[in-house]
Amino acid sequence: MTSALFSPFRLAGLELANRIVVSPMCQYSADDGSATDWHMMHLGMLANSGAALVVVEATHVERSGRITHGCLSLYSDDNELALARVIAQCRRAGTARFGIQLAHSGRKGSAERPWEGGGALKAGADPWPTMAASAIPFGDNWHVPRVVTEEDMARVREAFVSSAKRALRIGFDAIELHMAHGYLMHGFMSPISNKRAGAFGGSLENRLRFPIEVARAVRAAVPKDIPLGARITGSDWREGGLTPDDAVAKALKGAGLDFICVSSGGVAADIRNPSEPGYNVPIAERVRREAGIATRTVGLIVKPEQAERIVADGKADMVSMARCFLDDPHWGWHAAKALGADVARPRQYLRAGPTLWAPAAAKA
Ligand SMILES: Cc1cc2nc3c(=O)[nH]c(=O)nc-3n(C[C@H](O)[C@H](O)[C@H](O)COP(=O)(O)O)c2cc1C
């Protein structure tokens, strides 16, 4: 059997061994934005998961653009040095390639870590002022953001470029812009959170203007052979919000991006995503068909056969998974076994895998 999930895929100058991507996952464990030994362990574990690409968690481009006090960032030389140490070791010891997601939290910043409650930081917990397209809080009891000015836009755009340059110096194989889940960029795109008048609000074209400016500026700094993409919210799952009819992916492709990851939801605190398996897949299929761009999808993809069908049926070029890699850090190995394929393993672990499952070993 030839597995589509385990077939190679080329993204710009990057050759991926298979279509499996570990989805970015915030760890809330950085020290003033700098990666710690937790990241060494977490990313080291995922480096040998069988996924061709591991995308490092939302990494913030300015200090006030973090979600929590523990969020990873690339706004300082210290941040760059700490992440370079982790990624260098992961590359030495692991089989995966590494991408990074660059982000700005917007009105969802100044928040508690999930295990502290996940709400807005309270007075006494060192909260900071947030900003967004419009002065509308994310939900009840959230900070009211100030309105982003054109000076803020210029600074944030340069911060994305500067962090992308730091990511390139670290040696990342791919860069992804976080334009989903209600953070600053998606906050501009969605009519639910963007009520601005003028050039950056109103029509879809205007709401996309700032995110597109950021994408173009980063593209100009990232060599063509390094894949640059974005994660988008394919649907706000709310009347009056973004829908798959809004050709966000097509516009981003026009800004020079190489791939789109289709996620959804996150624009307001009371919105719930659907709970059926692969709920973003139909949106990804449409993006792939209509925008003609390499497409990844995510969201309740758990089983090897489910992931295989998504790729084999041409619904997405790549699948990303988050929670099942935390549950089973060798998910890619086990999927390969289930689908009659194989993955690269570090030489220290070669005695596990196919030889372990061979009939002789099974009898022993
Ligand atoms: C612990 C955790 C942290 C996450 N952090 C991020 C993040 O940094 N950036 C992002 O785009 N999505 C983030 N997500 C969302 C996941 O990348 C993914 O889209 C979501 O969990 C759905 O995929 P799943 O059903 O495979 O878990 C996070 C999810 C989890 C569970």
The ligand as an SDF file (V2000), in Angstrom:
LIG
                    3D

 31 33  0  0  0  0  0  0  0  0999 V2000
   -1.7310   23.4890   24.4080 C   0  0  0  0  0  0  0  0  0  0  0  0
   -2.1780   24.1420   23.1340 C   0  0  0  0  0  0  0  0  0  0  0  0
   -1.5520   25.3070   22.7040 C   0  0  0  0  0  0  0  0  0  0  0  0
   -1.9070   25.9020   21.4860 C   0  0  0  0  0  0  0  0  0  0  0  0
   -1.2040   26.9800   21.0120 N   0  0  0  0  0  0  0  0  0  0  0  0
   -1.4000   27.4160   19.7420 C   0  0  0  0  0  0  0  0  0  0  0  0
   -0.5110   28.3440   19.1380 C   0  0  0  0  0  0  0  0  0  0  0  0
    0.5030   28.7370   19.7020 O   0  0  0  0  0  0  0  0  0  0  0  0
   -0.8050   28.7650   17.8780 N   0  0  0  0  0  0  0  0  0  0  0  0
   -1.8950   28.2920   17.1850 C   0  0  0  0  0  0  0  0  0  0  0  0
   -2.1140   28.7080   16.0450 O   0  0  0  0  0  0  0  0  0  0  0  0
   -2.7120   27.3730   17.7230 N   0  0  0  0  0  0  0  0  0  0  0  0
   -2.4710   26.9090   18.9570 C   0  0  0  0  0  0  0  0  0  0  0  0
   -3.2530   25.9070   19.4800 N   0  0  0  0  0  0  0  0  0  0  0  0
   -4.2760   25.2980   18.6080 C   0  0  0  0  0  0  0  0  0  0  0  0
   -3.6920   24.0650   17.9310 C   0  0  0  0  0  0  0  0  0  0  0  0
   -2.5600   24.3880   17.1320 O   0  0  0  0  0  0  0  0  0  0  0  0
   -4.7430   23.3570   17.0660 C   0  0  0  0  0  0  0  0  0  0  0  0
   -5.1420   24.2180   16.0330 O   0  0  0  0  0  0  0  0  0  0  0  0
   -5.9810   22.9490   17.8850 C   0  0  0  0  0  0  0  0  0  0  0  0
   -5.6000   22.3630   19.1250 O   0  0  0  0  0  0  0  0  0  0  0  0
   -6.8330   21.9440   17.1220 C   0  0  0  0  0  0  0  0  0  0  0  0
   -6.0540   20.8170   16.7740 O   0  0  0  0  0  0  0  0  0  0  0  0
   -6.1540   19.4050   17.5590 P   0  0  0  0  0  0  0  0  0  0  0  0
   -7.6080   18.9960   17.5260 O   0  0  0  0  0  0  0  0  0  0  0  0
   -5.2590   18.4840   16.7700 O   0  0  0  0  0  0  0  0  0  0  0  0
   -5.6630   19.6060   18.9660 O   0  0  0  0  0  0  0  0  0  0  0  0
   -2.9460   25.3300   20.7090 C   0  0  0  0  0  0  0  0  0  0  0  0
   -3.5950   24.1770   21.1770 C   0  0  0  0  0  0  0  0  0  0  0  0
   -3.2100   23.5760   22.3400 C   0  0  0  0  0  0  0  0  0  0  0  0
   -3.8980   22.2900   22.7790 C   0  0  0  0  0  0  0  0  0  0  0  0
  1  2  1  0
  2  3  1  0
  2 30  2  0
  3  4  2  0
  4  5  1  0
  4 28  1  0
  5  6  2  0
  6  7  1  0
  6 13  1  0
  7  8  2  0
  7  9  1  0
  9 10  1  0
 10 11  2  0
 10 12  1  0
 12 13  2  0
 13 14  1  0
 14 15  1  0
 14 28  1  0
 15 16  1  0
 16 17  1  0
 16 18  1  0
 18 19  1  0
 18 20  1  0
 20 21  1  0
 20 22  1  0
 22 23  1  0
 23 24  1  0
 24 25  2  0
 24 26  1  0
 24 27  1  0
 28 29  2  0
 29 30  1  0
 30 31  1  0
M  END
$$$$
